[in-house]
Amino acid sequence: MKLIKIFSALCLALLLVNFTEKQKEIPTVYTVGDSTVKNGSGKGDGGLWGWGDYIGQFLDSDKIKVENHALGGTSSRTFQDKGLWEAVHKKLKKGDYVIIQFGHNDDGPLNDTLRARGTIKGIGNETQEIDNLLTKKHEVVHSYGWYIQKVVREAKEKGAIPIICSPIPRNDWKEGKVPRNDKSYGLWAKQIAEKENVTFIELNNNMAIEMEKLGEAKVTGNYFYKKDHTHTSAKGAVLSASVIISELKKSNNSLKNYILKSPKITLPAKKRIFLIGDSTMADNKNENAVGWGVAFPTYCDTTRVIVLNKARGGRSTRTFTKEGLWDAVKNQIQPGDFILIQFGHNDAGAVDKEKFRGSLKGNGDETQQVVRDSLTETVHTFGWYMEKFIKESKEKGAVPIVLSQTPRNEWPNDKVERRADTYGQWSKVAADKAGAFYIDLNEIVALKYEALGKEKVKEFFPKDHTHTGAEGANLNALTVAESIKKLKDCGLKDYIEIPK
């Protein structure tokens, strides 16, 4: 028996060694470039991705691997000056591939105190000597083409196969067309590829063609963001990668042998924002009683998040719990989701009669037994229920955000009525005790109402003093979005978009 165990262990060790050796033997695709190849840490910060993060999904990972060594902010010059190319060069082995794309940052100043990353235009051998104001070093600056050619030749010396791409187009439109760079960096990249007899990928023009097929309205906000005309979203990065793959298929480059016939492209899963509350948040299917949750997605980056409005008219913290509405939401929550919690309008109702929806006042642990239809219900305080939502959200790995209730169209002493010493205060105490973010929406909206005046605000409430129409709901939704943007250390603010 002991010999069998030893033999089994040896076989397993040999299998692991063989697997490791096999992994070492397969070629590697190294991508080098700027932020359009890898943005930030390559984890989609701010929703921005580079094509180097997705090109691997088009390739057979059992036969080839991808390492994205691009760095945002670099030019063909600074990528080498910072030692980034040297780090790749040391790892290169015969049969590896190097996909090269630079140009977006090469047009900057040759020498300044900010970035000092520019290169001389063209592909010539002219140079300029500088005392670099940023690095404090003496430096000889070369042309864009010279730096690209250097990478190509050094890759070849190691037996690697270089591939040059023209830079992706920017999301600038003129009369329905995307401008090309075929007279500058795109042209110079092509000229070096021809000079060195290596594969050239016309990424700039071909991606621009695909963008024009889609149209500006569809590209902006989906493949690029309105706030950024240079860096792609995940969908834009996949588009860039797909163009490269398409061009590789037409080439005689051996990398095309590793392209999957039917690649399955996986985009990042959208974060989810759950809204729980009453009719002032809910989608009531009534034009005279529109909850702000209906307008809220307008202020969210819906390419990266989905808003799930689970608020329900007429509910209090108590009935939202008792009717199983909270459990239904809780069962859907996944780590990284966000939960916006707002109650109070209906919690002031009767505890033991009529609609049976009132909760006990305050944040304490006191309870009241209520008998209804021969069943006994234990009713808790408003704060107890709010803390329950917060704690159970956090247990699921979600991020809870508590909001005080929206103000009503009531103006005692010519000031919008606040309930700061009741439900607003109890909401804040619950948030503080259970560790949630808090937004005093009641106060912030009340101040906006007072600035607008009674007559204008009256237009927001076509039905009664509690429920807004579409215009009032939009003001409240915008206020929520603005308030989230101001929350320190809250990840949700990265998904909020406020029109300028």
NORWOSUL-V595315 format. One line per field, one symbol per residue. ss: DSSP state (@ for helix, = for strand, . for the rest). burial: 1 if it has 16 or more other ideal C-beta (glycine too) atoms within 10 Angstrom, else 0. Layout:
BEGIN
ss = ???
burial = ???
END
This chain:
BEGIN
ss = .@@@@@@@@@@@@@@@@@@@@@@@@.=======...........@@@.=.@@@.@@@@=....=====.........@@@@..@@@@@@@@.....=====..................=.......====......====.=@@@@@@@@@@@@@@...=====.......==..==......@@@@@@@@@@@@..===.@@@@@@@@@@@@.@@@@=...==..=====.@@@@@@@@@@@@@@@@@...@@@@@=...........=======..............@@@@@@@@=....=====.......@@@@@@..@@@@@@.......=====.................=.......=====..=====.=@@@@@@@@@@@@@@...=====........@@@........@@@@@@@@@@@@..===.@@@@@@@@@@@@.@@@@@@..........@@@@@@@@@@@@@@@@.....@@@@@=....
burial = 00000000000000000000000000111111111111100101011111111111111000011101111101111111100110011001000111111111110100100001111100100000000100000010111111111011011101011111111111101000010110011111111110010111111101110110000100111111100001111111111111111011000010100100001000100011111111111111000011111111101110111011111110111111110011001100100011111111111010100001111110100000010000001011111111111111110101111111111110100001011001111111111001011111110111011000000010011100011110011111111110110000010101111000
END
